[in-house]
Amino acid sequence: MSRQIVNLLAILATIVVNFLANFLPLNGLTTGEISGRFAVYFTPAGYVFSIWGVIYLWLLAYAIYQLAPARRNDEYLQRIGWLFAYSCAANVAWLFLWHYLLFPLTVIAMLALLLLLIAIYLRLDRGRSAASPATRWAVQIPFSIYLAWISVAAIANVTILLDYWNWSGWGVPGEAWFVVMLATGLAIAFAAAHPRRDIAYAAVIAWAYLGIAVKNTAPALVAIAGWAAAALAALLLLAVILRKRPV
């Protein structure tokens, strides 16, 4: 079976498993219900997770785009190799582990997914390799959106695991750790999006951080930090939009 067909089947399987995980639901729990069990600040408001629909539709568009016989030997698409199929497997694994409450293993699956997407992103050389409009929209942008969201999700996943373990924070208040995590996410976003003028990546970070701010209305430090971070994420998006394309 060709890599192109495997890629299409992989994303279709991922979409189906994600749908069934919440429709059945898997293990009697929806993804959001499990997340709601944990009082962590870094989780966005529920509506923010609608971005999964955008991600899956765009990844499906990529899978269909690369399926064309004329693109079988496309050198740019070959940079991705089998990494996309592996990332789908990691996504599906995470869903099962999450729904069966195996939280330590969810972090392993999430980090595997994150590393695979980073590898794809670097191989695509977003913002630096010349690409046609079709390639930008069908290949580069889907992975920018996916990686940006998983970057946020990975931080949230780790915070949930720490809450699950009743981690004391080494005596540091949770509000302070929240600020550290917000800053970490922004630093990663700046390093990824600004040099490459990756508007899609920055837009997802702004969307996620706005959702985090909306969700956290108290205590005061958390609310202020959340809105300050959301404002910085919006400024990052603006800076990326206004930045000239790399030569």
C-alpha positions in Angstrom: 0.0 0.0 0.0 1.4 3.4 -1.0 2.3 6.1 1.5 -0.3 8.4 0.0 -3.1 5.9 0.7 -1.9 5.2 4.2 -1.9 8.9 4.9 -5.5 9.2 3.8 -6.6 6.1 5.8 -4.6 7.4 8.9 -6.4 10.7 9.1 -9.8 9.1 8.4 -9.2 6.7 11.2 -8.1 9.5 13.5 -11.3 11.5 12.7 -13.5 8.4 13.2 -11.9 7.5 16.6 -12.2 11.1 17.8 -15.8 11.2 16.8 -16.6 7.8 18.5 -14.6 8.7 21.6 -17.1 11.5 22.3 -20.2 10.1 20.6 -20.3 6.7 22.3 -18.5 7.9 24.5 -15.4 5.8 25.0 -15.2 4.4 28.5 -18.4 6.3 29.3 -16.6 9.6 29.3 -16.3 12.4 26.8 -12.9 14.1 26.3 -14.2 17.3 27.9 -15.7 15.6 30.9 -12.3 14.1 31.8 -10.6 17.5 31.3 -13.2 19.1 33.6 -12.2 16.9 36.5 -9.0 18.9 36.9 -8.8 22.4 38.3 -5.9 23.6 36.2 -5.5 27.1 35.0 -3.9 26.4 31.6 -6.9 24.7 30.1 -8.9 27.0 27.7 -12.6 27.5 27.7 -14.7 24.7 26.1 -15.5 26.5 22.9 -11.8 26.8 22.0 -11.6 23.1 21.4 -13.8 23.5 18.3 -10.5 24.2 16.6 -10.2 20.4 16.3 -12.8 20.5 13.6 -10.7 23.0 11.6 -7.5 20.9 12.2 -9.0 17.7 11.1 -10.7 19.2 8.0 -7.4 20.8 7.0 -5.4 17.6 7.5 -8.0 15.7 5.5 -7.5 18.3 2.7 -3.8 17.7 2.9 -4.3 13.9 2.7 -6.5 14.4 -0.4 -4.1 16.9 -2.0 -1.1 14.5 -1.6 -3.1 11.6 -3.0 -3.0 12.9 -6.6 -0.9 10.6 -8.8 1.1 13.6 -10.1 2.3 14.2 -6.5 3.5 10.7 -5.9 7.1 11.7 -6.4 6.8 15.3 -5.2 10.1 15.9 -3.4 8.6 18.5 -1.0 5.8 16.1 0.1 8.3 13.3 0.4 10.0 15.3 3.2 7.1 14.4 5.4 7.6 10.7 4.6 5.7 8.4 7.0 5.8 11.0 9.8 2.2 12.0 9.2 0.9 8.5 9.6 2.9 8.1 12.8 1.4 11.3 14.1 -2.1 10.0 13.5 -1.2 6.8 15.4 0.1 8.9 18.3 -3.2 11.0 18.2 -5.3 7.8 18.3 -3.2 6.3 21.1 -3.6 9.5 23.1 -7.4 9.4 22.8 -7.6 5.8 24.1 -5.1 6.5 26.9 -7.0 9.7 27.9 -10.4 8.1 27.9 -9.2 5.2 30.0 -7.6 7.6 32.5 -4.0 6.5 31.9 -2.7 10.0 32.4 1.1 9.4 32.7 0.9 7.5 29.4 -1.1 10.3 27.8 1.9 12.6 28.3 4.1 10.2 26.5 1.7 9.9 23.6 1.3 13.7 23.5 5.1 14.3 23.5 5.5 11.7 20.7 2.8 13.6 18.7 4.5 16.9 19.4 8.0 15.7 18.4 6.6 14.2 15.2 4.9 17.4 14.3 8.0 19.4 15.0 9.9 17.1 12.7 7.4 17.7 10.0 7.4 21.4 10.5 11.1 21.6 10.3 11.3 19.4 7.2 8.7 21.6 5.5 10.9 24.7 6.3 7.8 26.9 6.7 8.4 30.4 5.5 11.8 29.7 4.1 11.3 27.2 1.3 9.6 28.6 -1.8 6.1 27.1 -2.1 3.2 27.6 -4.5 -0.1 28.9 -3.1 -1.6 25.4 -3.3 1.3 24.0 -1.3 1.1 26.7 1.3 -2.7 26.2 1.8 -2.8 22.4 1.5 0.5 21.4 3.2 2.2 24.1 5.2 -0.8 25.8 6.9 -2.4 22.5 8.1 0.7 21.5 9.9 1.3 25.0 11.3 -2.2 25.0 12.9 -1.8 21.4 14.1 1.6 22.1 15.7 0.6 25.3 17.3 -2.4 23.6 19.0 -0.5 20.6 20.1 2.2 22.9 21.6 -0.5 24.4 23.8 -2.1 21.0 24.4 1.2 19.5 25.5 1.6 22.1 28.2 -2.0 21.6 29.4 -1.5 17.8 29.4 1.5 18.1 31.6 -0.3 20.4 34.1 -3.2 17.9 34.3 -0.8 15.1 35.0 0.8 17.2 37.8 -2.6 17.9 39.2 -3.4 14.2 39.0 -0.3 13.5 41.0 -1.2 16.2 43.5 2.1 17.9 42.9 2.9 20.5 45.5 4.7 22.8 43.0 7.8 22.7 45.3 6.1 25.2 47.5 5.6 27.7 44.6 1.9 28.8 44.3 -0.1 27.5 41.4 -0.7 31.0 40.2 3.1 31.5 39.7 3.4 28.3 37.8 0.5 29.4 35.6 2.5 32.6 34.7 5.6 30.4 34.0 3.6 28.2 31.6 2.0 31.1 29.8 5.4 32.7 29.3 6.8 29.3 28.1 4.1 29.0 25.5 4.6 32.5 24.3 8.3 32.1 24.0 7.9 28.9 22.0 5.3 30.6 19.8 7.6 33.6 19.1 10.5 31.3 18.3 8.4 29.3 15.9 6.1 31.9 14.2 8.1 35.2 14.1 11.2 34.1 12.1 9.1 32.2 9.6 6.2 34.8 9.5 3.9 31.9 10.3 0.6 33.7 10.6 -1.4 30.5 11.0 0.7 29.4 14.0 0.4 32.7 15.7 -3.3 32.9 15.1 -3.8 29.5 16.9 -1.8 30.7 19.9 -3.9 33.9 20.1 -7.1 31.8 19.9 -5.9 29.4 22.6 -4.6 32.2 24.9 -7.9 34.1 24.5 -9.7 31.0 25.6 -7.5 30.5 28.6 -8.1 34.1 29.6 -11.9 33.7 29.2 -11.9 30.6 31.3 -10.0 32.0 34.3 -11.8 34.9 36.0 -10.4 34.3 39.4 -8.2 34.6 41.4 -7.2 38.1 40.4 -3.5 37.2 39.6 -4.6 34.4 37.3 -7.2 36.6 35.6 -4.7 39.4 35.1 -2.0 37.0 33.9 -4.4 35.3 31.5 -5.5 38.5 29.8 -2.0 39.9 29.7 -0.8 36.8 28.0 -3.8 36.9 25.6 -2.9 40.5 24.7 0.8 39.5 24.1 -0.4 36.6 21.9 -2.5 39.1 19.9 0.5 41.4 19.6 2.6 38.5 18.4 0.0 37.7 15.8 0.1 41.4 14.7 3.9 41.5 14.6 3.9 38.3 12.5 1.4 39.7 10.1 3.3 43.0 9.7 6.7 41.3 9.4 8.1 41.2 5.9 8.5 37.8 4.3 12.0 36.3 4.7 14.1 36.8 1.6 
